């Protein structure tokens, strides 16, 4: 049973990615599929960080390697 509790901005993005993943083209590789999901979400939809916090994500690594 799903509740109507408020979601954090991060959870909202996660749910959008899950929804996009389900409708993404099946012939894409998992990496291509994930990139496609994020391409469909505008940057403005992501929560803002504190100005002193820097987030760096190397584009040459998979999500599993960055954890």
PDB file of N, H, CA, C and O in Angstrom:
ATOM      1  N   UNK A   1       0.828  -1.165   0.000  1.00  0.00           N
ATOM      2  CA  UNK A   1       0.000   0.000   0.000  1.00  0.00           C
ATOM      3  C   UNK A   1       0.886   1.246   0.000  1.00  0.00           C
ATOM      4  O   UNK A   1       1.813   1.349   0.803  1.00  0.00           O
ATOM      5  N   UNK A   2       0.604   2.190  -0.897  1.00  0.00           N
ATOM      6  H   UNK A   2      -0.149   2.106  -1.549  1.00  0.00           H
ATOM      7  CA  UNK A   2       1.395   3.385  -1.031  1.00  0.00           C
ATOM      8  C   UNK A   2       0.807   4.505  -0.195  1.00  0.00           C
ATOM      9  O   UNK A   2      -0.409   4.694  -0.172  1.00  0.00           O
ATOM     10  N   UNK A   3       1.661   5.244   0.489  1.00  0.00           N
ATOM     11  H   UNK A   3       2.648   5.090   0.471  1.00  0.00           H
ATOM     12  CA  UNK A   3       1.169   6.352   1.292  1.00  0.00           C
ATOM     13  C   UNK A   3       1.433   7.662   0.565  1.00  0.00           C
ATOM     14  O   UNK A   3       2.259   7.714  -0.347  1.00  0.00           O
ATOM     15  N   UNK A   4       0.740   8.710   0.962  1.00  0.00           N
ATOM     16  H   UNK A   4       0.070   8.667   1.703  1.00  0.00           H
ATOM     17  CA  UNK A   4       0.919  10.017   0.364  1.00  0.00           C
ATOM     18  C   UNK A   4       1.831  10.899   1.208  1.00  0.00           C
ATOM     19  O   UNK A   4       1.639  12.114   1.266  1.00  0.00           O
ATOM     20  N   UNK A   5       2.813  10.304   1.857  1.00  0.00           N
ATOM     21  H   UNK A   5       2.969   9.317   1.810  1.00  0.00           H
ATOM     22  CA  UNK A   5       3.722  11.077   2.686  1.00  0.00           C
ATOM     23  C   UNK A   5       4.629  11.920   1.788  1.00  0.00           C
ATOM     24  O   UNK A   5       4.921  11.532   0.657  1.00  0.00           O
ATOM     25  N   UNK A   6       5.070  13.070   2.293  1.00  0.00           N
ATOM     26  H   UNK A   6       4.832  13.385   3.211  1.00  0.00           H
ATOM     27  CA  UNK A   6       5.954  13.913   1.492  1.00  0.00           C
ATOM     28  C   UNK A   6       7.276  13.206   1.223  1.00  0.00           C
ATOM     29  O   UNK A   6       7.781  12.469   2.071  1.00  0.00           O
ATOM     30  N   UNK A   7       7.822  13.431   0.056  1.00  0.00           N
ATOM     31  H   UNK A   7       7.412  14.029  -0.632  1.00  0.00           H
ATOM     32  CA  UNK A   7       9.094  12.807  -0.322  1.00  0.00           C
ATOM     33  C   UNK A   7      10.185  13.861  -0.344  1.00  0.00           C
ATOM     34  O   UNK A   7       9.933  15.036  -0.609  1.00  0.00           O
ATOM     35  N   UNK A   8      11.389  13.424  -0.063  1.00  0.00           N
ATOM     36  H   UNK A   8      11.594  12.469   0.153  1.00  0.00           H
ATOM     37  CA  UNK A   8      12.528  14.328  -0.171  1.00  0.00           C
ATOM     38  C   UNK A   8      12.791  14.580  -1.658  1.00  0.00           C
ATOM     39  O   UNK A   8      12.364  13.789  -2.499  1.00  0.00           O
ATOM     40  N   UNK A   9      13.489  15.672  -1.992  1.00  0.00           N
ATOM     41  H   UNK A   9      13.836  16.315  -1.309  1.00  0.00           H
ATOM     42  CA  UNK A   9      13.827  15.921  -3.403  1.00  0.00           C
ATOM     43  C   UNK A   9      14.626  14.770  -4.010  1.00  0.00           C
ATOM     44  O   UNK A   9      14.459  14.433  -5.182  1.00  0.00           O
ATOM     45  N   UNK A  10      15.495  14.174  -3.194  1.00  0.00           N
ATOM     46  H   UNK A  10      15.631  14.449  -2.241  1.00  0.00           H
ATOM     47  CA  UNK A  10      16.292  13.049  -3.686  1.00  0.00           C
ATOM     48  C   UNK A  10      15.409  11.853  -4.017  1.00  0.00           C
ATOM     49  O   UNK A  10      15.628  11.172  -5.018  1.00  0.00           O
ATOM     50  N   UNK A  11      14.410  11.599  -3.174  1.00  0.00           N
ATOM     51  H   UNK A  11      14.232  12.153  -2.360  1.00  0.00           H
ATOM     52  CA  UNK A  11      13.495  10.490  -3.423  1.00  0.00           C
ATOM     53  C   UNK A  11      12.672  10.740  -4.676  1.00  0.00           C
ATOM     54  O   UNK A  11      12.408   9.811  -5.439  1.00  0.00           O
ATOM     55  N   UNK A  12      12.267  11.974  -4.894  1.00  0.00           N
ATOM     56  H   UNK A  12      12.481  12.728  -4.274  1.00  0.00           H
ATOM     57  CA  UNK A  12      11.509  12.324  -6.097  1.00  0.00           C
ATOM     58  C   UNK A  12      12.322  12.010  -7.351  1.00  0.00           C
ATOM     59  O   UNK A  12      11.804  11.430  -8.306  1.00  0.00           O
ATOM     60  N   UNK A  13      13.593  12.395  -7.343  1.00  0.00           N
ATOM     61  H   UNK A  13      14.014  12.866  -6.567  1.00  0.00           H
ATOM     62  CA  UNK A  13      14.477  12.107  -8.490  1.00  0.00           C
ATOM     63  C   UNK A  13      14.595  10.599  -8.676  1.00  0.00           C
ATOM     64  O   UNK A  13      14.526  10.106  -9.802  1.00  0.00           O
ATOM     65  N   UNK A  14      14.770   9.868  -7.587  1.00  0.00           N
ATOM     66  H   UNK A  14      14.826  10.268  -6.672  1.00  0.00           H
ATOM     67  CA  UNK A  14      14.879   8.406  -7.668  1.00  0.00           C
ATOM     68  C   UNK A  14      13.639   7.781  -8.288  1.00  0.00           C
ATOM     69  O   UNK A  14      13.741   6.875  -9.116  1.00  0.00           O
ATOM     70  N   UNK A  15      12.482   8.261  -7.891  1.00  0.00           N
ATOM     71  H   UNK A  15      12.400   8.997  -7.219  1.00  0.00           H
ATOM     72  CA  UNK A  15      11.242   7.721  -8.456  1.00  0.00           C
ATOM     73  C   UNK A  15      11.106   8.069  -9.936  1.00  0.00           C
ATOM     74  O   UNK A  15      10.617   7.263 -10.727  1.00  0.00           O
ATOM     75  N   UNK A  16      11.538   9.261 -10.303  1.00  0.00           N
ATOM     76  H   UNK A  16      11.935   9.917  -9.661  1.00  0.00           H
ATOM     77  CA  UNK A  16      11.489   9.637 -11.726  1.00  0.00           C
ATOM     78  C   UNK A  16      12.404   8.750 -12.554  1.00  0.00           C
ATOM     79  O   UNK A  16      12.039   8.324 -13.650  1.00  0.00           O
ATOM     80  N   UNK A  17      13.601   8.470 -12.027  1.00  0.00           N
ATOM     81  H   UNK A  17      13.897   8.816 -11.136  1.00  0.00           H
ATOM     82  CA  UNK A  17      14.538   7.591 -12.744  1.00  0.00           C
ATOM     83  C   UNK A  17      13.942   6.192 -12.874  1.00  0.00           C
ATOM     84  O   UNK A  17      14.031   5.580 -13.938  1.00  0.00           O
ATOM     85  N   UNK A  18      13.337   5.682 -11.804  1.00  0.00           N
ATOM     86  H   UNK A  18      13.265   6.179 -10.939  1.00  0.00           H
ATOM     87  CA  UNK A  18      12.710   4.353 -11.864  1.00  0.00           C
ATOM     88  C   UNK A  18      11.603   4.311 -12.919  1.00  0.00           C
ATOM     89  O   UNK A  18      11.502   3.352 -13.684  1.00  0.00           O
ATOM     90  N   UNK A  19      10.777   5.356 -12.952  1.00  0.00           N
ATOM     91  H   UNK A  19      10.859   6.135 -12.330  1.00  0.00           H
ATOM     92  CA  UNK A  19       9.700   5.401 -13.942  1.00  0.00           C
ATOM     93  C   UNK A  19      10.245   5.453 -15.366  1.00  0.00           C
ATOM     94  O   UNK A  19       9.739   4.775 -16.260  1.00  0.00           O
ATOM     95  N   UNK A  20      11.286   6.269 -15.566  1.00  0.00           N
ATOM     96  H   UNK A  20      11.697   6.820 -14.840  1.00  0.00           H
ATOM     97  CA  UNK A  20      11.887   6.373 -16.897  1.00  0.00           C
ATOM     98  C   UNK A  20      12.583   5.072 -17.287  1.00  0.00           C
ATOM     99  O   UNK A  20      12.578   4.688 -18.456  1.00  0.00           O
ATOM    100  N   UNK A  21      13.182   4.392 -16.305  1.00  0.00           N
ATOM    101  H   UNK A  21      13.186   4.704 -15.355  1.00  0.00           H
ATOM    102  CA  UNK A  21      13.876   3.121 -16.565  1.00  0.00           C
ATOM    103  C   UNK A  21      12.899   2.087 -17.144  1.00  0.00           C
ATOM    104  O   UNK A  21      13.225   1.344 -18.070  1.00  0.00           O
ATOM    105  N   UNK A  22      11.703   2.066 -16.572  1.00  0.00           N
ATOM    106  H   UNK A  22      11.438   2.670 -15.820  1.00  0.00           H
ATOM    107  CA  UNK A  22      10.705   1.077 -16.997  1.00  0.00           C
ATOM    108  C   UNK A  22      10.261   1.268 -18.441  1.00  0.00           C
ATOM    109  O   UNK A  22       9.880   0.303 -19.103  1.00  0.00           O
ATOM    110  N   UNK A  23      10.307   2.504 -18.937  1.00  0.00           N
ATOM    111  H   UNK A  23      10.617   3.288 -18.399  1.00  0.00           H
ATOM    112  CA  UNK A  23       9.837   2.754 -20.308  1.00  0.00           C
ATOM    113  C   UNK A  23      10.980   2.949 -21.294  1.00  0.00           C
ATOM    114  O   UNK A  23      10.737   3.161 -22.482  1.00  0.00           O
ATOM    115  N   UNK A  24      12.229   2.882 -20.820  1.00  0.00           N
ATOM    116  H   UNK A  24      12.426   2.710 -19.855  1.00  0.00           H
ATOM    117  CA  UNK A  24      13.388   3.054 -21.695  1.00  0.00           C
ATOM    118  C   UNK A  24      13.464   1.911 -22.701  1.00  0.00           C
ATOM    119  O   UNK A  24      12.956   0.813 -22.473  1.00  0.00           O
ATOM    120  N   UNK A  25      14.105   2.204 -23.799  1.00  0.00           N
ATOM    121  H   UNK A  25      14.518   3.096 -23.985  1.00  0.00           H
ATOM    122  CA  UNK A  25      14.220   1.208 -24.862  1.00  0.00           C
ATOM    123  C   UNK A  25      15.009  -0.006 -24.384  1.00  0.00           C
ATOM    124  O   UNK A  25      16.123   0.136 -23.879  1.00  0.00           O
ATOM    125  N   UNK A  26      14.435  -1.200 -24.543  1.00  0.00           N
ATOM    126  H   UNK A  26      13.530  -1.315 -24.953  1.00  0.00           H
ATOM    127  CA  UNK A  26      15.068  -2.411 -24.004  1.00  0.00           C
ATOM    128  C   UNK A  26      16.390  -2.779 -24.683  1.00  0.00           C
ATOM    129  O   UNK A  26      17.188  -3.510 -24.097  1.00  0.00           O
ATOM    130  N   UNK A  27      16.642  -2.297 -25.891  1.00  0.00           N
ATOM    131  H   UNK A  27      15.994  -1.703 -26.368  1.00  0.00           H
ATOM    132  CA  UNK A  27      17.878  -2.679 -26.588  1.00  0.00           C
ATOM    133  C   UNK A  27      19.102  -1.915 -26.076  1.00  0.00           C
ATOM    134  O   UNK A  27      20.229  -2.221 -26.466  1.00  0.00           O
ATOM    135  N   UNK A  28      18.889  -0.929 -25.210  1.00  0.00           N
ATOM    136  H   UNK A  28      17.973  -0.680 -24.894  1.00  0.00           H
ATOM    137  CA  UNK A  28      20.010  -0.176 -24.661  1.00  0.00           C
ATOM    138  C   UNK A  28      20.733  -0.989 -23.591  1.00  0.00           C
ATOM    139  O   UNK A  28      20.127  -1.803 -22.894  1.00  0.00           O
ATOM    140  N   UNK A  29      22.033  -0.752 -23.475  1.00  0.00           N
ATOM    141  H   UNK A  29      22.525  -0.090 -24.041  1.00  0.00           H
ATOM    142  CA  UNK A  29      22.796  -1.372 -22.389  1.00  0.00           C
ATOM    143  C   UNK A  29      22.363  -0.705 -21.087  1.00  0.00           C
ATOM    144  O   UNK A  29      21.780   0.379 -21.118  1.00  0.00           O
ATOM    145  N   UNK A  30      22.638  -1.333 -19.945  1.00  0.00           N
ATOM    146  H   UNK A  30      23.111  -2.213 -19.920  1.00  0.00           H
ATOM    147  CA  UNK A  30      22.260  -0.698 -18.674  1.00  0.00           C
ATOM    148  C   UNK A  30      22.829   0.718 -18.517  1.00  0.00           C
ATOM    149  O   UNK A  30      22.133   1.604 -18.022  1.00  0.00           O
ATOM    150  N   UNK A  31      24.074   0.940 -18.926  1.00  0.00           N
ATOM    151  H   UNK A  31      24.639   0.220 -19.328  1.00  0.00           H
ATOM    152  CA  UNK A  31      24.671   2.278 -18.826  1.00  0.00           C
ATOM    153  C   UNK A  31      23.953   3.274 -19.724  1.00  0.00           C
ATOM    154  O   UNK A  31      23.663   4.395 -19.308  1.00  0.00           O
ATOM    155  N   UNK A  32      23.669   2.866 -20.947  1.00  0.00           N
ATOM    156  H   UNK A  32      23.906   1.954 -21.284  1.00  0.00           H
ATOM    157  CA  UNK A  32      22.956   3.743 -21.873  1.00  0.00           C
ATOM    158  C   UNK A  32      21.547   4.041 -21.370  1.00  0.00           C
ATOM    159  O   UNK A  32      21.046   5.158 -21.500  1.00  0.00           O
ATOM    160  N   UNK A  33      20.926   3.027 -20.798  1.00  0.00           N
ATOM    161  H   UNK A  33      21.334   2.119 -20.692  1.00  0.00           H
ATOM    162  CA  UNK A  33      19.574   3.188 -20.262  1.00  0.00           C
ATOM    163  C   UNK A  33      19.571   4.186 -19.106  1.00  0.00           C
ATOM    164  O   UNK A  33      18.695   5.048 -19.034  1.00  0.00           O
ATOM    165  N   UNK A  34      20.552   4.073 -18.196  1.00  0.00           N
ATOM    166  H   UNK A  34      21.263   3.373 -18.255  1.00  0.00           H
ATOM    167  CA  UNK A  34      20.647   4.979 -17.069  1.00  0.00           C
ATOM    168  C   UNK A  34      20.922   6.405 -17.543  1.00  0.00           C
ATOM    169  O   UNK A  34      20.298   7.352 -17.063  1.00  0.00           O
ATOM    170  N   UNK A  35      21.846   6.557 -18.475  1.00  0.00           N
ATOM    171  H   UNK A  35      22.353   5.788 -18.865  1.00  0.00           H
ATOM    172  CA  UNK A  35      22.133   7.889 -19.020  1.00  0.00           C
ATOM    173  C   UNK A  35      20.894   8.487 -19.666  1.00  0.00           C
ATOM    174  O   UNK A  35      20.621   9.678 -19.517  1.00  0.00           O
ATOM    175  N   UNK A  36      20.153   7.663 -20.378  1.00  0.00           N
ATOM    176  H   UNK A  36      20.375   6.696 -20.499  1.00  0.00           H
ATOM    177  CA  UNK A  36      18.924   8.120 -21.022  1.00  0.00           C
ATOM    178  C   UNK A  36      17.919   8.617 -19.989  1.00  0.00           C
ATOM    179  O   UNK A  36      17.250   9.626 -20.209  1.00  0.00           O
ATOM    180  N   UNK A  37      17.812   7.923 -18.876  1.00  0.00           N
ATOM    181  H   UNK A  37      18.356   7.103 -18.696  1.00  0.00           H
ATOM    182  CA  UNK A  37      16.891   8.347 -17.813  1.00  0.00           C
ATOM    183  C   UNK A  37      17.263   9.726 -17.293  1.00  0.00           C
ATOM    184  O   UNK A  37      16.403  10.594 -17.144  1.00  0.00           O
ATOM    185  N   UNK A  38      18.542   9.923 -17.020  1.00  0.00           N
ATOM    186  H   UNK A  38      19.241   9.218 -17.141  1.00  0.00           H
ATOM    187  CA  UNK A  38      18.972  11.201 -16.472  1.00  0.00           C
ATOM    188  C   UNK A  38      18.914  12.325 -17.503  1.00  0.00           C
ATOM    189  O   UNK A  38      18.751  13.488 -17.133  1.00  0.00           O
ATOM    190  N   UNK A  39      19.044  12.000 -18.778  1.00  0.00           N
ATOM    191  H   UNK A  39      19.177  11.056 -19.078  1.00  0.00           H
ATOM    192  CA  UNK A  39      18.928  13.023 -19.815  1.00  0.00           C
ATOM    193  C   UNK A  39      17.522  13.600 -19.862  1.00  0.00           C
ATOM    194  O   UNK A  39      17.340  14.742 -20.284  1.00  0.00           O
ATOM    195  N   UNK A  40      16.540  12.844 -19.443  1.00  0.00           N
ATOM    196  H   UNK A  40      16.688  11.916 -19.100  1.00  0.00           H
ATOM    197  CA  UNK A  40      15.149  13.291 -19.477  1.00  0.00           C
ATOM    198  C   UNK A  40      14.733  14.094 -18.245  1.00  0.00           C
ATOM    199  O   UNK A  40      13.594  14.555 -18.168  1.00  0.00           O
ATOM    200  N   UNK A  41      15.639  14.267 -17.284  1.00  0.00           N
ATOM    201  H   UNK A  41      16.564  13.893 -17.347  1.00  0.00           H
ATOM    202  CA  UNK A  41      15.329  15.023 -16.069  1.00  0.00           C
ATOM    203  C   UNK A  41      16.106  16.335 -16.124  1.00  0.00           C
ATOM    204  O   UNK A  41      17.335  16.316 -16.191  1.00  0.00           O
ATOM    205  N   UNK A  42      15.410  17.476 -16.098  1.00  0.00           N
ATOM    206  H   UNK A  42      14.412  17.492 -16.043  1.00  0.00           H
ATOM    207  CA  UNK A  42      16.124  18.761 -16.161  1.00  0.00           C
ATOM    208  C   UNK A  42      16.989  18.995 -14.921  1.00  0.00           C
ATOM    209  O   UNK A  42      16.648  18.561 -13.822  1.00  0.00           O
ATOM    210  N   UNK A  43      18.090  19.675 -15.112  1.00  0.00           N
ATOM    211  H   UNK A  43      18.367  20.028 -16.006  1.00  0.00           H
ATOM    212  CA  UNK A  43      19.014  19.966 -14.008  1.00  0.00           C
ATOM    213  C   UNK A  43      18.290  20.703 -12.888  1.00  0.00           C
ATOM    214  O   UNK A  43      18.589  20.490 -11.713  1.00  0.00           O
ATOM    215  N   UNK A  44      17.353  21.556 -13.235  1.00  0.00           N
ATOM    216  H   UNK A  44      17.110  21.729 -14.189  1.00  0.00           H
ATOM    217  CA  UNK A  44      16.623  22.325 -12.224  1.00  0.00           C
ATOM    218  C   UNK A  44      15.813  21.432 -11.284  1.00  0.00           C
ATOM    219  O   UNK A  44      15.424  21.878 -10.205  1.00  0.00           O
ATOM    220  N   UNK A  45      15.554  20.192 -11.668  1.00  0.00           N
ATOM    221  H   UNK A  45      15.870  19.830 -12.545  1.00  0.00           H
ATOM    222  CA  UNK A  45      14.786  19.277 -10.823  1.00  0.00           C
ATOM    223  C   UNK A  45      15.617  18.721  -9.674  1.00  0.00           C
ATOM    224  O   UNK A  45      15.062  18.223  -8.695  1.00  0.00           O
ATOM    225  N   UNK A  46      16.942  18.801  -9.782  1.00  0.00           N
ATOM    226  H   UNK A  46      17.393  19.206 -10.577  1.00  0.00           H
ATOM    227  CA  UNK A  46      17.819  18.264  -8.736  1.00  0.00           C
ATOM    228  C   UNK A  46      17.917  19.248  -7.580  1.00  0.00           C
ATOM    229  O   UNK A  46      17.935  20.460  -7.795  1.00  0.00           O
ATOM    230  N   UNK A  47      17.979  18.734  -6.353  1.00  0.00           N
ATOM    231  H   UNK A  47      17.963  17.749  -6.178  1.00  0.00           H
ATOM    232  CA  UNK A  47      18.095  19.633  -5.193  1.00  0.00           C
ATOM    233  C   UNK A  47      19.431  20.378  -5.224  1.00  0.00           C
ATOM    234  O   UNK A  47      20.447  19.858  -5.687  1.00  0.00           O
ATOM    235  N   UNK A  48      19.395  21.593  -4.723  1.00  0.00           N
ATOM    236  H   UNK A  48      18.570  22.015  -4.347  1.00  0.00           H
ATOM    237  CA  UNK A  48      20.619  22.402  -4.664  1.00  0.00           C
ATOM    238  C   UNK A  48      21.440  22.016  -3.437  1.00  0.00           C
ATOM    239  O   UNK A  48      20.897  21.650  -2.394  1.00  0.00           O
ATOM    240  N   UNK A  49      22.757  22.107  -3.588  1.00  0.00           N
ATOM    241  H   UNK A  49      23.198  22.404  -4.435  1.00  0.00           H
ATOM    242  CA  UNK A  49      23.676  21.873  -2.468  1.00  0.00           C
ATOM    243  C   UNK A  49      23.971  23.189  -1.777  1.00  0.00           C
ATOM    244  O   UNK A  49      23.743  24.265  -2.330  1.00  0.00           O
ATOM    245  N   UNK A  50      24.468  23.088  -0.591  1.00  0.00           N
ATOM    246  H   UNK A  50      24.653  22.214  -0.142  1.00  0.00           H
ATOM    247  CA  UNK A  50      24.959  24.261   0.109  1.00  0.00           C
ATOM    248  C   UNK A  50      26.112  24.825  -0.731  1.00  0.00           C
ATOM    249  O   UNK A  50      26.898  24.050  -1.275  1.00  0.00           O
ATOM    250  N   UNK A  51      26.232  26.155  -0.849  1.00  0.00           N
ATOM    251  H   UNK A  51      25.593  26.785  -0.407  1.00  0.00           H
ATOM    252  CA  UNK A  51      27.275  26.741  -1.708  1.00  0.00           C
ATOM    253  C   UNK A  51      28.691  26.271  -1.394  1.00  0.00           C
ATOM    254  O   UNK A  51      29.541  26.248  -2.284  1.00  0.00           O
ATOM    255  N   UNK A  52      28.961  25.894  -0.143  1.00  0.00           N
ATOM    256  H   UNK A  52      28.270  25.913   0.580  1.00  0.00           H
ATOM    257  CA  UNK A  52      30.318  25.462   0.197  1.00  0.00           C
ATOM    258  C   UNK A  52      30.531  23.967  -0.070  1.00  0.00           C
ATOM    259  O   UNK A  52      31.652  23.472   0.055  1.00  0.00           O
ATOM    260  N   UNK A  53      29.481  23.255  -0.431  1.00  0.00           N
ATOM    261  H   UNK A  53      28.571  23.656  -0.533  1.00  0.00           H
ATOM    262  CA  UNK A  53      29.603  21.816  -0.678  1.00  0.00           C
ATOM    263  C   UNK A  53      29.835  21.574  -2.162  1.00  0.00           C
ATOM    264  O   UNK A  53      29.063  22.026  -3.007  1.00  0.00           O
ATOM    265  N   UNK A  54      30.900  20.860  -2.465  1.00  0.00           N
ATOM    266  H   UNK A  54      31.527  20.492  -1.779  1.00  0.00           H
ATOM    267  CA  UNK A  54      31.230  20.535  -3.845  1.00  0.00           C
ATOM    268  C   UNK A  54      30.976  19.056  -4.068  1.00  0.00           C
ATOM    269  O   UNK A  54      31.434  18.220  -3.290  1.00  0.00           O
ATOM    270  N   UNK A  55      30.254  18.733  -5.118  1.00  0.00           N
ATOM    271  H   UNK A  55      29.882  19.413  -5.750  1.00  0.00           H
ATOM    272  CA  UNK A  55      29.996  17.348  -5.464  1.00  0.00           C
ATOM    273  C   UNK A  55      30.670  17.084  -6.799  1.00  0.00           C
ATOM    274  O   UNK A  55      30.374  17.745  -7.795  1.00  0.00           O
ATOM    275  N   UNK A  56      31.568  16.126  -6.816  1.00  0.00           N
ATOM    276  H   UNK A  56      31.808  15.590  -6.007  1.00  0.00           H
ATOM    277  CA  UNK A  56      32.284  15.782  -8.035  1.00  0.00           C
ATOM    278  C   UNK A  56      31.959  14.346  -8.405  1.00  0.00           C
ATOM    279  O   UNK A  56      32.124  13.434  -7.595  1.00  0.00           O
ATOM    280  N   UNK A  57      31.501  14.154  -9.619  1.00  0.00           N
ATOM    281  H   UNK A  57      31.366  14.896 -10.276  1.00  0.00           H
ATOM    282  CA  UNK A  57      31.210  12.820 -10.121  1.00  0.00           C
ATOM    283  C   UNK A  57      32.011  12.639 -11.396  1.00  0.00           C
ATOM    284  O   UNK A  57      31.781  13.326 -12.392  1.00  0.00           O
ATOM    285  N   UNK A  58      32.933  11.727 -11.355  1.00  0.00           N
ATOM    286  H   UNK A  58      33.119  11.170 -10.546  1.00  0.00           H
ATOM    287  CA  UNK A  58      33.752  11.443 -12.528  1.00  0.00           C
ATOM    288  C   UNK A  58      32.910  10.693 -13.552  1.00  0.00           C
ATOM    289  O   UNK A  58      32.341   9.644 -13.249  1.00  0.00           O
ATOM    290  N   UNK A  59      32.836  11.227 -14.747  1.00  0.00           N
ATOM    291  H   UNK A  59      33.298  12.079 -14.992  1.00  0.00           H
ATOM    292  CA  UNK A  59      31.976  10.630 -15.761  1.00  0.00           C
ATOM    293  C   UNK A  59      32.509   9.312 -16.315  1.00  0.00           C
ATOM    294  O   UNK A  59      31.799   8.615 -17.040  1.00  0.00           O
ATOM    295  N   UNK A  60      33.748   8.965 -15.983  1.00  0.00           N
ATOM    296  H   UNK A  60      34.324   9.532 -15.395  1.00  0.00           H
ATOM    297  CA  UNK A  60      34.323   7.732 -16.517  1.00  0.00           C
ATOM    298  C   UNK A  60      34.084   6.536 -15.580  1.00  0.00           C
ATOM    299  O   UNK A  60      34.511   5.425 -15.894  1.00  0.00           O
ATOM    300  N   UNK A  61      33.420   6.738 -14.450  1.00  0.00           N
ATOM    301  H   UNK A  61      33.073   7.641 -14.195  1.00  0.00           H
ATOM    302  CA  UNK A  61      33.181   5.666 -13.494  1.00  0.00           C
ATOM    303  C   UNK A  61      31.707   5.274 -13.497  1.00  0.00           C
ATOM    304  O   UNK A  61      30.838   6.096 -13.788  1.00  0.00           O
ATOM    305  N   UNK A  62      31.437   4.034 -13.175  1.00  0.00           N
ATOM    306  H   UNK A  62      32.143   3.366 -12.938  1.00  0.00           H
ATOM    307  CA  UNK A  62      30.059   3.605 -13.023  1.00  0.00           C
ATOM    308  C   UNK A  62      29.544   4.040 -11.652  1.00  0.00           C
ATOM    309  O   UNK A  62      30.334   4.417 -10.785  1.00  0.00           O
ATOM    310  N   UNK A  63      28.257   3.992 -11.454  1.00  0.00           N
ATOM    311  H   UNK A  63      27.616   3.685 -12.158  1.00  0.00           H
ATOM    312  CA  UNK A  63      27.697   4.351 -10.157  1.00  0.00           C
ATOM    313  C   UNK A  63      28.202   3.439  -9.048  1.00  0.00           C
ATOM    314  O   UNK A  63      28.409   3.894  -7.923  1.00  0.00           O
ATOM    315  N   UNK A  64      28.400   2.175  -9.345  1.00  0.00           N
ATOM    316  H   UNK A  64      28.232   1.806 -10.259  1.00  0.00           H
ATOM    317  CA  UNK A  64      28.877   1.234  -8.325  1.00  0.00           C
ATOM    318  C   UNK A  64      30.289   1.573  -7.879  1.00  0.00           C
ATOM    319  O   UNK A  64      30.625   1.398  -6.707  1.00  0.00           O
ATOM    320  N   UNK A  65      31.131   2.060  -8.804  1.00  0.00           N
ATOM    321  H   UNK A  65      30.859   2.202  -9.756  1.00  0.00           H
ATOM    322  CA  UNK A  65      32.509   2.381  -8.469  1.00  0.00           C
ATOM    323  C   UNK A  65      32.605   3.617  -7.594  1.00  0.00           C
ATOM    324  O   UNK A  65      33.605   3.793  -6.897  1.00  0.00           O
ATOM    325  N   UNK A  66      31.593   4.483  -7.608  1.00  0.00           N
ATOM    326  H   UNK A  66      30.781   4.340  -8.174  1.00  0.00           H
ATOM    327  CA  UNK A  66      31.665   5.738  -6.877  1.00  0.00           C
ATOM    328  C   UNK A  66      31.139   5.605  -5.441  1.00  0.00           C
ATOM    329  O   UNK A  66      31.268   6.549  -4.662  1.00  0.00           O
ATOM    330  N   UNK A  67      30.569   4.495  -5.081  1.00  0.00           N
ATOM    331  H   UNK A  67      30.464   3.728  -5.714  1.00  0.00           H
ATOM    332  CA  UNK A  67      30.017   4.346  -3.742  1.00  0.00           C
ATOM    333  C   UNK A  67      31.099   4.078  -2.729  1.00  0.00           C
ATOM    334  O   UNK A  67      30.810   3.926  -1.542  1.00  0.00           O
TER     335      UNK A  67
END
